[in-house]
Amino acid sequence: MPSNHIAVDIGASSGRLVLGKLEDGKISLEEIHRFSNGFTERNGSCFWDIDYLFDQIIAGLQKAKTYGVQKCSLGIDTWAVDYVLIDKNGEKIQEVYSYRDNRTENVMEKVAAHISPEEVYKKTGIQQLTFNTLYQLYVHDQRELEKADKILMVPDYLYYRLSGRMINEVTNASTTQLINLHTRDYDTDLLKLLHLKREQFAELTEPGEVLGFVSEAIVQQYDLPECLLICAATHDTASSVLGVPVHEGRSSAYISSGTWSLLGVELNHPINNHYARTANYTNEWGAFGTYRFLKNVMGMWLIQEVRRLENDRYSFAELAELAANEEGFRSLIPCNHTRFLNPHNMIEEMCRSCQDSGQHVPTTIGQVARCIFDSLALSYNSYLNELEELTGTPIDVVQIVGGGSNNELLCQLTADVTGREVLAGPTESTALGNIAVQLIRTRDISGIHEVRKIIGNSFEIKSYLPREVLNFSELINRWNLVSRF
């Protein structure tokens, strides 16, 4: 088995190839290729350039060979819900829609006329989000769907391009809102609603399955290393959760902080009762028989858009520094409101929201950034309290992983507002979770518990203890009012 392991980790704003090695009981990571990502708008619709993503994987593997990597294993993870239609000749039928496209506006109500949200949740355990694959497929051009021999998720398609094998990996497939929790397959009633057949989807595949090697033709054409393809937990959140260290004797929740903040706990069984549905928590499938019981929070998308509107003249660290110098909790926004999903101008939308709720309207970039971080911390507090009620388990510690774990202001605010210790890191949890599956499959590591202990010993974890928040009850009352707007 190869000793070099490469994680292809692609998010909504960037992607990279990371080389991982297990040496002397610790995992080391080295980024070997990074590239930008983002959707483009054409004729009023938003699309990903998936062929560009494939080309970047090839470029990264070429770099790996120049680093001396002759043999490796490789896993792929990306965001969820978006899909690729493949015809009978194995060719892509259409460009890949972005989940931020507005074509699914009001579609949940149309679907509800045929099958109730209660029934969909009972079947799938997946939260109601306008961009779920169920709703995207409902509004997709029926003629294109009829031509589709296979429907693959984004990482499934990238594996297919490398190997020729078609799969639907379970952690990503579960986010489609089409998988039945009880039959553990695509739900017959939901497929019928979409006028789709089961055979239009590939076999459901678990993380850790060996998919073969990158095809010899591609290896020869691009002069690549010999790559054994191992099916990762292809939903980046599933990989990120695998990269969360263990906390012996302490009950913890995670926040996987990137473009989205995914706040939840790992369970061995789903919770798809009435209370979980009304609170809009999801039961996404995790690796090795687990479930990610979590809430989607708008996350760093808010500050990413602010940075973009400022023509990237501030780094994220500089925006956090500007925010730290501003008065706290002066302006708040309901982060998860759909108005912030893909507004024409994020800063203007935030200011309108503050105006609508009768608050101070931010006038500087520092105030805008502070508004975002204060509001995220308060959102986390609300959802952690909900999570305790829904699971019946007190949460002692919050582990923030991913890029947001570098934001010291947000980490401290989260500790202050939630009254819980926050442990920040590792930043590279998604790549680590991807590589963890590879290490478990190659039998370098025995399982989840061991790999998480190794991760905890391999990377610095920073602790933030809660500090007193003045007039906290008044702040929470104001937050509850703002959350209604």
ChimeraX attribute file (.defattr): number of C-alpha atoms within 10 A of each C-alpha:
attribute: neighborCount
match mode: 1-to-1
recipient: residues
	/A:1	12
	/A:2	15
	/A:3	15
	/A:4	20
	/A:5	26
	/A:6	31
	/A:7	26
	/A:8	29
	/A:9	27
	/A:10	26
	/A:11	21
	/A:12	18
	/A:13	14
	/A:14	13
	/A:15	21
	/A:16	21
	/A:17	27
	/A:18	25
	/A:19	24
	/A:20	25
	/A:21	17
	/A:22	19
	/A:23	9
	/A:24	6
	/A:25	13
	/A:26	15
	/A:27	19
	/A:28	15
	/A:29	18
	/A:30	11
	/A:31	15
	/A:32	16
	/A:33	19
	/A:34	18
	/A:35	15
	/A:36	13
	/A:37	17
	/A:38	14
	/A:39	19
	/A:40	13
	/A:41	12
	/A:42	8
	/A:43	5
	/A:44	9
	/A:45	14
	/A:46	19
	/A:47	18
	/A:48	20
	/A:49	15
	/A:50	18
	/A:51	14
	/A:52	11
	/A:53	19
	/A:54	16
	/A:55	11
	/A:56	20
	/A:57	24
	/A:58	18
	/A:59	17
	/A:60	23
	/A:61	27
	/A:62	19
	/A:63	17
	/A:64	24
	/A:65	16
	/A:66	12
	/A:67	10
	/A:68	9
	/A:69	20
	/A:70	14
	/A:71	18
	/A:72	22
	/A:73	27
	/A:74	27
	/A:75	30
	/A:76	28
	/A:77	30
	/A:78	26
	/A:79	21
	/A:80	24
	/A:81	22
	/A:82	24
	/A:83	23
	/A:84	22
	/A:85	24
	/A:86	21
	/A:87	19
	/A:88	11
	/A:89	8
	/A:90	15
	/A:91	13
	/A:92	17
	/A:93	17
	/A:94	12
	/A:95	15
	/A:96	20
	/A:97	21
	/A:98	23
	/A:99	24
	/A:100	17
	/A:101	18
	/A:102	16
	/A:103	19
	/A:104	21
	/A:105	14
	/A:106	11
	/A:107	16
	/A:108	19
	/A:109	13
	/A:110	12
	/A:111	18
	/A:112	13
	/A:113	9
	/A:114	10
	/A:115	14
	/A:116	13
	/A:117	18
	/A:118	15
	/A:119	11
	/A:120	22
	/A:121	25
	/A:122	18
	/A:123	20
	/A:124	25
	/A:125	30
	/A:126	30
	/A:127	25
	/A:128	19
	/A:129	16
	/A:130	20
	/A:131	22
	/A:132	21
	/A:133	22
	/A:134	24
	/A:135	24
	/A:136	24
	/A:137	20
	/A:138	19
	/A:139	14
	/A:140	14
	/A:141	10
	/A:142	14
	/A:143	8
	/A:144	13
	/A:145	21
	/A:146	14
	/A:147	14
	/A:148	22
	/A:149	20
	/A:150	23
	/A:151	22
	/A:152	26
	/A:153	28
	/A:154	26
	/A:155	32
	/A:156	25
	/A:157	24
	/A:158	22
	/A:159	23
	/A:160	17
	/A:161	18
	/A:162	21
	/A:163	19
	/A:164	16
	/A:165	14
	/A:166	22
	/A:167	24
	/A:168	23
	/A:169	24
	/A:170	23
	/A:171	29
	/A:172	28
	/A:173	28
	/A:174	28
	/A:175	25
	/A:176	24
	/A:177	27
	/A:178	23
	/A:179	24
	/A:180	21
	/A:181	22
	/A:182	10
	/A:183	10
	/A:184	12
	/A:185	16
	/A:186	21
	/A:187	19
	/A:188	15
	/A:189	14
	/A:190	20
	/A:191	18
	/A:192	11
	/A:193	13
	/A:194	17
	/A:195	13
	/A:196	17
	/A:197	14
	/A:198	14
	/A:199	10
	/A:200	19
	/A:201	20
	/A:202	17
	/A:203	14
	/A:204	16
	/A:205	19
	/A:206	20
	/A:207	24
	/A:208	22
	/A:209	15
	/A:210	18
	/A:211	19
	/A:212	15
	/A:213	18
	/A:214	22
	/A:215	15
	/A:216	14
	/A:217	11
	/A:218	14
	/A:219	18
	/A:220	11
	/A:221	8
	/A:222	12
	/A:223	14
	/A:224	23
	/A:225	21
	/A:226	21
	/A:227	25
	/A:228	23
	/A:229	23
	/A:230	26
	/A:231	28
	/A:232	32
	/A:233	36
	/A:234	33
	/A:235	33
	/A:236	27
	/A:237	30
	/A:238	29
	/A:239	29
	/A:240	27
	/A:241	28
	/A:242	29
	/A:243	31
	/A:244	28
	/A:245	27
	/A:246	20
	/A:247	13
	/A:248	8
	/A:249	6
	/A:250	11
	/A:251	14
	/A:252	22
	/A:253	23
	/A:254	25
	/A:255	31
	/A:256	31
	/A:257	25
	/A:258	22
	/A:259	21
	/A:260	20
	/A:261	25
	/A:262	25
	/A:263	24
	/A:264	25
	/A:265	22
	/A:266	21
	/A:267	16
	/A:268	13
	/A:269	14
	/A:270	19
	/A:271	19
	/A:272	22
	/A:273	13
	/A:274	12
	/A:275	13
	/A:276	23
	/A:277	20
	/A:278	13
	/A:279	14
	/A:280	18
	/A:281	27
	/A:282	27
	/A:283	28
	/A:284	29
	/A:285	29
	/A:286	27
	/A:287	23
	/A:288	15
	/A:289	12
	/A:290	17
	/A:291	21
	/A:292	25
	/A:293	28
	/A:294	26
	/A:295	23
	/A:296	19
	/A:297	21
	/A:298	22
	/A:299	23
	/A:300	20
	/A:301	20
	/A:302	23
	/A:303	21
	/A:304	18
	/A:305	19
	/A:306	22
	/A:307	20
	/A:308	12
	/A:309	13
	/A:310	12
	/A:311	9
	/A:312	12
	/A:313	11
	/A:314	15
	/A:315	11
	/A:316	18
	/A:317	13
	/A:318	12
	/A:319	21
	/A:320	20
	/A:321	17
	/A:322	18
	/A:323	24
	/A:324	18
	/A:325	11
	/A:326	16
	/A:327	12
	/A:328	15
	/A:329	17
	/A:330	16
	/A:331	26
	/A:332	29
	/A:333	28
	/A:334	24
	/A:335	21
	/A:336	16
	/A:337	14
	/A:338	13
	/A:339	14
	/A:340	21
	/A:341	17
	/A:342	16
	/A:343	14
	/A:344	11
	/A:345	12
	/A:346	23
	/A:347	23
	/A:348	14
	/A:349	16
	/A:350	25
	/A:351	20
	/A:352	16
	/A:353	22
	/A:354	22
	/A:355	14
	/A:356	12
	/A:357	18
	/A:358	11
	/A:359	17
	/A:360	13
	/A:361	21
	/A:362	22
	/A:363	10
	/A:364	12
	/A:365	17
	/A:366	20
	/A:367	24
	/A:368	25
	/A:369	25
	/A:370	30
	/A:371	25
	/A:372	25
	/A:373	30
	/A:374	22
	/A:375	25
	/A:376	26
	/A:377	20
	/A:378	26
	/A:379	24
	/A:380	22
	/A:381	20
	/A:382	16
	/A:383	20
	/A:384	24
	/A:385	13
	/A:386	17
	/A:387	24
	/A:388	15
	/A:389	13
	/A:390	16
	/A:391	14
	/A:392	9
	/A:393	11
	/A:394	15
	/A:395	18
	/A:396	13
	/A:397	20
	/A:398	27
	/A:399	25
	/A:400	29
	/A:401	29
	/A:402	25
	/A:403	19
	/A:404	24
	/A:405	25
	/A:406	19
	/A:407	17
	/A:408	17
	/A:409	20
	/A:410	22
	/A:411	26
	/A:412	21
	/A:413	24
	/A:414	28
	/A:415	25
	/A:416	22
	/A:417	22
	/A:418	23
	/A:419	17
	/A:420	19
	/A:421	22
	/A:422	29
	/A:423	24
	/A:424	26
	/A:425	25
	/A:426	26
	/A:427	23
	/A:428	19
	/A:429	27
	/A:430	32
	/A:431	30
	/A:432	30
	/A:433	30
	/A:434	36
	/A:435	35
	/A:436	34
	/A:437	28
	/A:438	31
	/A:439	26
	/A:440	16
	/A:441	20
	/A:442	17
	/A:443	11
	/A:444	14
	/A:445	18
	/A:446	12
	/A:447	15
	/A:448	19
	/A:449	12
	/A:450	15
	/A:451	28
	/A:452	21
	/A:453	18
	/A:454	19
	/A:455	24
	/A:456	20
	/A:457	14
	/A:458	17
	/A:459	16
	/A:460	13
	/A:461	18
	/A:462	16
	/A:463	16
	/A:464	18
	/A:465	16
	/A:466	18
	/A:467	15
	/A:468	10
	/A:469	12
	/A:470	8
	/A:471	8
	/A:472	12
	/A:473	10
	/A:474	10
	/A:475	16
	/A:476	15
	/A:477	10
	/A:478	15
	/A:479	20
	/A:480	15
	/A:481	12
	/A:482	20
	/A:483	17
	/A:484	10
	/A:485	12
